[in-house]
């Protein structure tokens, strides 16, 4: 398989590679050197690795849900 490098040094990942690695939009990939080769792997962090990465305080869950619904509804007007 072959990919062309654009003027901005971007490439398109061939469909067979995307399917084999189960990549979807907004996924990330990692580039690693192994001796004289470059290996590309999906970068999928387990969800629980993110625990504690967002600081929250006490809040009113019902009020937060209502606020989120209003915010989302405003996008579709």
DRENLUM-114390 format. One record per residue: residue in three letters; x, y, z of N, C-alpha, C, CB in turn. Coordinates in steps of 0.001 Angstrom, whole numbers, plus 500000, padded with zeros to 6 digits. Glycine has a CB too. Layout:
// DRENLUM-114390
+---------+--------+---------+--------+---------+----------+--------+--------+---------+--------+---------+----------+--------+
! residuo ! n_east ! n_north !   n_up ! ca_east ! ca_north !  ca_up ! c_east ! c_north !   c_up ! cb_east ! cb_north !  cb_up !
+---------+--------+---------+--------+---------+----------+--------+--------+---------+--------+---------+----------+--------+
!     ALA !      X !       Y !      Z !       X !        Y !      Z !      X !       Y !      Z !       X !        Y !      Z !
...
+---------+--------+---------+--------+---------+----------+--------+--------+---------+--------+---------+----------+--------+
***
This chain:
// DRENLUM-114390
+---------+--------+---------+--------+---------+----------+--------+--------+---------+--------+---------+----------+--------+
! residuo ! n_east ! n_north !   n_up ! ca_east ! ca_north !  ca_up ! c_east ! c_north !   c_up ! cb_east ! cb_north !  cb_up !
+---------+--------+---------+--------+---------+----------+--------+--------+---------+--------+---------+----------+--------+
!     UNK ! 500840 !  498822 ! 500000 !  500000 !   500000 ! 500000 ! 500879 !  501233 ! 500000 !  499048 !   500002 ! 501207 !
!     UNK ! 500317 !  502292 ! 499492 !  501114 !   503504 ! 499344 ! 500259 !  504726 ! 499661 !  501701 !   503605 ! 497917 !
!     UNK ! 500846 !  505708 ! 500320 !  500191 !   506990 ! 500601 ! 501094 !  508098 ! 500104 !  499884 !   507161 ! 502128 !
!     UNK ! 500484 !  509142 ! 499601 !  501236 !   510297 ! 499128 ! 501272 !  511357 ! 500231 !  500610 !   510873 ! 497823 !
!     UNK ! 502408 !  512015 ! 500373 !  502562 !   513081 ! 501360 ! 502208 !  514401 ! 500684 !  504020 !   513117 ! 501947 !
!     UNK ! 501303 !  515162 ! 501309 !  500878 !   516440 ! 500735 ! 501890 !  517532 ! 501056 !  499485 !   516835 ! 501260 !
!     UNK ! 501646 !  518729 ! 500528 !  502512 !   519880 ! 500799 ! 502583 !  520212 ! 502282 !  502024 !   521091 ! 500032 !
!     UNK ! 501532 !  519855 ! 503024 !  501491 !   520121 ! 504469 ! 501946 !  518900 ! 505282 !  500068 !   520529 ! 504891 !
!     UNK ! 502589 !  517949 ! 504610 !  503094 !   516723 ! 505235 ! 501980 !  515896 ! 505863 !  504130 !   517065 ! 506289 !
!     UNK ! 500822 !  515882 ! 505233 !  499712 !   515044 ! 505678 ! 499606 !  513835 ! 504763 !  498377 !   515841 ! 505696 !
!     UNK ! 499050 !  512749 ! 505294 !  498833 !   511550 ! 504492 ! 497407 !  511053 ! 504715 !  499871 !   510443 ! 504849 !
!     UNK ! 496936 !  510239 ! 503778 !  495663 !   509555 ! 503952 ! 495975 !  508115 ! 504328 !  494775 !   509635 ! 502655 !
!     UNK ! 495329 !  507639 ! 505370 !  495543 !   506257 ! 505796 ! 494680 !  505368 ! 504903 !  495191 !   506055 ! 507328 !
!     UNK ! 495288 !  504414 ! 504209 !  494510 !   503548 ! 503319 ! 493380 !  502824 ! 504059 !  495429 !   502527 ! 502656 !
!     UNK ! 492283 !  502606 ! 503353 !  491095 !   501993 ! 503949 ! 491407 !  500656 ! 504613 !  490025 !   501800 ! 502893 !
!     UNK ! 492211 !  499818 ! 503961 !  492543 !   498511 ! 504545 ! 493250 !  498654 ! 505888 !  493420 !   497712 ! 503586 !
!     UNK ! 494107 !  499666 ! 506004 !  494829 !   499913 ! 507266 ! 493854 !  500407 ! 508326 !  495976 !   500949 ! 507062 !
!     UNK ! 492985 !  501359 ! 507955 !  491988 !   501880 ! 508910 ! 491106 !  500756 ! 509436 !  491114 !   502969 ! 508247 !
!     UNK ! 490675 !  499883 ! 508531 !  489808 !   498773 ! 508945 ! 490559 !  497783 ! 509831 !  489244 !   498049 ! 507716 !
!     UNK ! 491767 !  497465 ! 509465 !  492555 !   496490 ! 510240 ! 492857 !  497010 ! 511647 !  493872 !   496165 ! 509509 !
!     UNK ! 493137 !  498303 ! 511764 !  493439 !   498897 ! 513072 ! 492183 !  499397 ! 513788 !  494425 !   500047 ! 512906 !
!     UNK ! 491028 !  499244 ! 513139 !  489740 !   499689 ! 513695 ! 489781 !  501167 ! 514055 !  489371 !   498860 ! 514935 !
!     UNK ! 490323 !  501974 ! 513151 !  490411 !   503411 ! 513363 ! 489123 !  504080 ! 512907 !  491622 !   504002 ! 512619 !
!     UNK ! 488718 !  505092 ! 513635 !  487567 !   505898 ! 513250 ! 487979 !  507360 ! 513315 !  486332 !   505615 ! 514170 !
!     UNK ! 487084 !  508229 ! 512880 !  487383 !   509665 ! 512915 ! 487741 !  510090 ! 514333 !  486181 !   510492 ! 512393 !
!     UNK ! 488681 !  510981 ! 514436 !  489145 !   511581 ! 515694 ! 490017 !  510639 ! 516531 !  487953 !   512018 ! 516516 !
!     UNK ! 490273 !  509419 ! 516046 !  491224 !   508555 ! 516745 ! 492622 !  509129 ! 516552 !  491145 !   507079 ! 516225 !
!     UNK ! 493531 !  508673 ! 517362 !  494933 !   509082 ! 517241 ! 495773 !  507849 ! 516932 !  495435 !   509789 ! 518547 !
!     UNK ! 496910 !  508074 ! 516321 !  497852 !   506990 ! 516068 ! 499205 !  507369 ! 516648 !  497967 !   506687 ! 514549 !
!     UNK ! 499992 !  506361 ! 516958 !  501335 !   506587 ! 517496 ! 502359 !  506061 ! 516506 !  501509 !   505903 ! 518884 !
!     UNK ! 503409 !  506831 ! 516333 !  504511 !   506457 ! 515441 ! 505686 !  506055 ! 516320 !  504902 !   507638 ! 514460 !
!     UNK ! 506230 !  504871 ! 516078 !  507354 !   504394 ! 516884 ! 508464 !  503881 ! 515961 !  506896 !   503276 ! 517869 !
!     UNK ! 509689 !  504062 ! 516398 !  510833 !   503520 ! 515665 ! 511195 !  502170 ! 516256 !  512049 !   504491 ! 515714 !
!     UNK ! 511360 !  501178 ! 515401 !  511860 !   499866 ! 515802 ! 513002 !  499531 ! 514850 !  510720 !   498757 ! 515770 !
!     UNK ! 514210 !  499714 ! 515351 !  515416 !   499544 ! 514528 ! 515334 !  500464 ! 513317 !  515585 !   498060 ! 514076 !
!     UNK ! 515295 !  499904 ! 512116 !  515279 !   500740 ! 510906 ! 513865 !  500872 ! 510321 !  516225 !   500151 ! 509848 !
!     UNK ! 512826 !  500581 ! 511135 !  511443 !   500667 ! 510656 ! 510640 !  501641 ! 511505 !  510777 !   499282 ! 510669 !
!     UNK ! 509576 !  502132 ! 510903 !  508611 !   502956 ! 511634 ! 507340 !  502130 ! 511760 !  508337 !   504342 ! 510907 !
!     UNK ! 506831 !  502026 ! 512979 !  505618 !   501253 ! 513246 ! 504518 !  502231 ! 513647 !  505857 !   500173 ! 514367 !
!     UNK ! 503350 !  502056 ! 513042 !  502198 !   502900 ! 513356 ! 501188 !  502059 ! 514114 !  501562 !   503509 ! 512064 !
!     UNK ! 500788 !  502548 ! 515289 !  499828 !   501819 ! 516124 ! 498690 !  502752 ! 516527 !  500522 !   501228 ! 517386 !
!     UNK ! 497491 !  502195 ! 516723 !  496410 !   503035 ! 517239 ! 496744 !  503451 ! 518669 !  495040 !   502284 ! 517185 !
!     UNK ! 496388 !  504662 ! 519004 !  496623 !   505183 ! 520346 ! 495272 !  505273 ! 521036 !  497349 !   506581 ! 520314 !
!     UNK ! 494909 !  504216 ! 521714 !  493604 !   504176 ! 522368 ! 493815 !  503984 ! 523857 !  492710 !   503045 ! 521784 !
!     UNK ! 493618 !  505062 ! 524589 !  493772 !   504990 ! 526033 ! 492481 !  504454 ! 526649 !  494134 !   506381 ! 526622 !
!     UNK ! 492597 !  503547 ! 527595 !  491393 !   503093 ! 528292 ! 490710 !  504273 ! 528979 !  491739 !   501992 ! 529325 !
!     UNK ! 489404 !  504285 ! 528943 !  488618 !   505393 ! 529505 ! 488994 !  505672 ! 530958 !  487122 !   505084 ! 529409 !
!     UNK ! 489193 !  504640 ! 531732 !  489474 !   504841 ! 533156 ! 490843 !  505478 ! 533394 !  489394 !   503514 ! 533893 !
!     UNK ! 491718 !  505491 ! 532403 !  492995 !   506194 ! 532546 ! 492781 !  507692 ! 532705 !  493895 !   505919 ! 531338 !
!     UNK ! 491625 !  508177 ! 532286 !  491333 !   509607 ! 532361 ! 490772 !  510018 ! 533717 !  490359 !   509991 ! 531272 !
!     UNK ! 490507 !  509040 ! 534590 !  489926 !   509343 ! 535893 ! 490799 !  510353 ! 536653 !  489756 !   508048 ! 536718 !
!     UNK ! 490164 !  511388 ! 537149 !  490879 !   512410 ! 537901 ! 491477 !  513509 ! 537045 !  491954 !   511779 ! 538690 !
!     UNK ! 491344 !  513415 ! 535727 !  491934 !   514424 ! 534855 ! 491076 !  515685 ! 534758 !  492150 !   513847 ! 533473 !
!     UNK ! 489829 !  515589 ! 535174 !  488935 !   516750 ! 535174 ! 488543 !  517037 ! 536607 !  487670 !   516508 ! 534284 !
!     UNK ! 488826 !  518226 ! 537036 !  488504 !   518628 ! 538404 ! 487082 !  519187 ! 538444 !  489527 !   519680 ! 538931 !
!     UNK ! 486302 !  518664 ! 539353 !  484922 !   519132 ! 539502 ! 484669 !  519492 ! 540956 !  483910 !   518055 ! 539021 !
!     UNK ! 483662 !  520288 ! 541139 !  483255 !   520639 ! 542487 ! 481859 !  520113 ! 542729 !  483316 !   522162 ! 542711 !
!     UNK ! 481293 !  520535 ! 543828 !  479923 !   520126 ! 544101 ! 479010 !  520827 ! 543112 !  479515 !   520450 ! 545569 !
!     UNK ! 477919 !  520219 ! 542797 !  477012 !   520810 ! 541819 ! 475611 !  520262 ! 541963 !  477517 !   520567 ! 540414 !
!     UNK ! 474709 !  520838 ! 541208 !  473316 !   520413 ! 541178 ! 473114 !  519648 ! 539873 !  472324 !   521642 ! 541295 !
!     UNK ! 473032 !  518329 ! 539954 !  472961 !   517483 ! 538770 ! 471756 !  517837 ! 537908 !  472905 !   516015 ! 539171 !
!     UNK ! 470577 !  518000 ! 538520 !  469365 !   518323 ! 537752 ! 469527 !  519648 ! 537008 !  468136 !   518387 ! 538683 !
!     UNK ! 470103 !  520632 ! 537681 !  470319 !   521944 ! 537063 ! 471340 !  521825 ! 535916 !  470810 !   522977 ! 538127 !
!     UNK ! 472378 !  521036 ! 536127 !  473394 !   520851 ! 535083 ! 472807 !  520173 ! 533849 !  474567 !   520025 ! 535622 !
!     UNK ! 471935 !  519185 ! 534052 !  471303 !   518488 ! 532926 ! 470404 !  519451 ! 532160 !  470486 !   517264 ! 533422 !
!     UNK ! 469627 !  520243 ! 532877 !  468746 !   521225 ! 532220 ! 469573 !  522225 ! 531418 !  467877 !   521971 ! 533268 !
!     UNK ! 470660 !  522680 ! 531979 !  471530 !   523640 ! 531308 ! 472125 !  523031 ! 530036 !  472651 !   524103 ! 532257 !
!     UNK ! 472558 !  521777 ! 530122 !  473134 !   521095 ! 528952 ! 472089 !  520922 ! 527862 !  473711 !   519723 ! 529350 !
!     UNK ! 470868 !  520573 ! 528250 !  469794 !   520400 ! 527265 ! 469486 !  521715 ! 526568 !  468525 !   519850 ! 527937 !
!     UNK ! 469454 !  522816 ! 527319 !  469195 !   524129 ! 526717 ! 470320 !  524500 ! 525751 !  469048 !   525214 ! 527813 !
!     UNK ! 471546 !  524201 ! 526152 !  472697 !   524518 ! 525310 ! 472632 !  523746 ! 523989 !  474009 !   524199 ! 526052 !
!     UNK ! 472329 !  522470 ! 524070 !  472236 !   521631 ! 522871 ! 471074 !  522064 ! 521997 !  472081 !   520156 ! 523254 !
!     UNK ! 469931 !  522357 ! 522611 !  468744 !   522774 ! 521852 ! 469027 !  524083 ! 521116 !  467518 !   522939 ! 522792 !
!     UNK ! 469814 !  524970 ! 521690 !  470153 !   526250 ! 521066 ! 470963 !  526098 ! 519797 !  470909 !   527103 ! 522032 !
!     UNK ! 471670 !  524987 ! 519638 !  472498 !   524753 ! 518451 ! 471646 !  524448 ! 517223 !  473472 !   523604 ! 518704 !
!     UNK ! 470437 !  523992 ! 517427 !  469612 !   523523 ! 516309 ! 468494 !  524482 ! 515963 !  469028 !   522174 ! 516628 !
!     UNK ! 468621 !  525720 ! 516368 !  467595 !   526722 ! 516045 ! 467894 !  527377 ! 514724 !  467498 !   527782 ! 517142 !
+---------+--------+---------+--------+---------+----------+--------+--------+---------+--------+---------+----------+--------+
***
